Amino acid sequence: MIITKNILNEKVPIEMMPTRLDSAMNLYTNVNFHGKDGIVLYNINPSTWNCLYSFYELNHKFTIDNYVFSKENITYRELIEEYKKVYKKIYEEEKGNIKERRIKTLSNEFIKTFDLNKVTIKEELTPIFELKFSKSKKVWTLYYFENYVASNVDLLDTLFHQKLYEQKILPLDFQEKEIDGIEIATNIQYLLSIKDNIEKIKNNSLKLE
């Protein structure tokens, strides 16, 4: 479940208390291609349409197993605040992964994945926290999604015609929760429900002739 503003002051059910913290950095590309407009999604698992998680290498991402929160009777707001404190202390201050460094790593991994020359990132989209049961770890996990939109991609043709993953263009006004019977990730559905995100994405449209 996405932790939205309207539930921040509600208590987290005891049975849903997360014991794992995880994160992902997402880079969205908004393209105009032969009359089609929208963000590019990838079917990686293959089980969900999602933005590419570029932080595949564990040493490049923030994750903690067997984490115990400071108290049990906790609100979603307190859950997020504690995550942020741990993230800042361990990931940013101790390991040096400040935002500028994270963005640089995100660009480099995106370039490496799709064999590009250069990717420019100028704007950040709304960050998202999601509480979800991890099927692989079999525990409740609190995920932090840091979201950015590409303002320029050198070799856009190479990116769009990549053969690593199945891909689709998702129109920004798309209302369904699935494409071809495959679920669109809930964090993307939520991201596109925020007007400010839509405007930033539209302002960074990449045209491919």
N, C-alpha and C positions, 0 to 999 in steps of 0.2 A: 504494500500500500504506500502511495505517495503521501508524505507528511505535508499537508497543505496548511495554510494560515488558520483556517477555521477549526483545526483540531489541536493546535499547539498547546492549549491549556488543559487538554484532556489527559487523563492518566493512561499510561501504557499498560495493557493487560499483562498480568504476571506471566501468563503462558506465552506471551510474545516478546518477553525481554530478550534483546539481542545479546549474544555472547561473542559476536564476531563483528569487526569493523572492516569495511572494504571501501574502495574508491575506484573511480574511472575518470579519465579525461576524454571528452568526446569532441571531435571536430566535425562540424556540419558544413556541407557544401551545397549551395543552392544554385541550381543550373537552369538555363534556358536552352533546350535542345529540340530542334525541329518542332517547335510549337508546344513542347511540354515544359512546364515550369514546376519546380519543387525541389525538395531536399533529396539527396541520394541516400537510399537505405540499402543495407546489405543483409543477406541471409547467411549467417556465418555458421551457426551451430550444426545442422540447419533446423531451427525450430522457431526462430523469432526474427522479424525484421527489426533491425537496429542500426544505430549509427556505429561506425567502426570504433571499437575500443582500441585505441592505439597504444595503450600501456600494457602490452602483453608481458614484458619482462618484470619479474617480481621486484627487482631492485629499483625499478622506476615508479612503483606505485606504493600507496599506503594501504597496509592491511595488517590486522592484528587478530589472532585467534585466542580463544579462551579469555576474553576480556570481561571483567566484572565491573559493572557500573557502581558508582559511589553509594547509591541507595536503590531500593526496590520500588518504593512508592514514588514513581517519577513521572513527570509529564513529558509529552513529546518535545516541548520546548527545552526542558532540562536535558533530555536525551541528546538533542542536537548541540546544545551549549557545551556539554561535556565532551562530545566528539570533537568539536572545534578546538577545545583546549588541548586535548591529547594530540590532535593533528598538528597544531601549531608547535607544541613542545617537541614532539618526537620527529615529525616529518620535516617541518620547516627549520626550527632552531637547531636541533641536534644533527640532522642529516643535510641541512642546507638547501632543501628543495623549496625555495621561495617561488612565488608565482612566475616571475620572469624566466627562471630556470625550467619550471614545469612546461611553460608555453614553448620554450625552445626545444625541449625534448619531445613534446607532442608534435611539433612541426617536423623534426628530424625523423621520427618514427613513421609519420605519414608519408614523407618523401621516400623513405627506405622501402616501405611496404608496397608502394605503387610505382616505384622507379621514376620519380619526378625530379625536377630541377630545383624548384622553389615553391614554398607555400607561405603566404602572408596572412597573419592573424591580427586583426585590429580591435575586434569587439568580443566581449564576453556576454553570453546569454545567462538567463537565470539559473543559478546552481540549484540542484535538487537533492533532497534526502528521501530515501525510500527504505521502508522496513519490510523485509521480505524473507521468507523461509528459503534457505539455500539447499537445494536438492542434493548438490554435490557434497556439501559439508554436513548436511542434516542438522543445521542449527539456524536460529533466527539471526539475520545479518542486517546491520544498519549500513546502507550504501550511500556514498556521497558522489554525486555526478557533477563534475566541473565541465561546463559547456561553452564552446567557442564556435564562431562562424568564420570560415575562410573568406578573406576579401580578395584574394588573388591566388590562382594556381597556375604555375608555369608547366606547360604540357597537359592542359586540361583534357585534350583529346585522349592522351594516354590514360589519364585517370578514369575517364568515362568508359573507355573501352577495355578496362582491366578484365582479366579472366580468372582472378583468384577466387572471387565470390559472386554468387548470383546477386543482382542488384535491380532496384526499381526506383522510379522517381515518384515521390509522394507529394501530391499537391498540398499547398499550405492550408487549403480549406477542406481537406479530406476529413470526412466525419466518421468513417467506419473504423472498426478496431482490428480489422484483418485485411490482408491482401492475398488473394489466391488461397484462402483458407488458412493462412499462417498469421499468427498474432503479431501486431505491431507493439513493440515494447511500451510498457505503461509510462516510462519516463519520457518517451517521445510524444505520446498522446498528451501528457500534461504540459510538456514544453510548448507545444503548439496551441495550447489553450490560453496562453498569456500574450496579450496584445503587444507588449513591448518587444517580446521575442520575435514576433511576426514582422514587426517593422524593421528590426535589425537584420533579420534574414533577407527581407526584400531589398534592403539597401546594399546587400552584398551578393547580388545576383551575378553569376558567371555565365556568360553567353558562349555557347559552342555552336559554330556554324555547321 
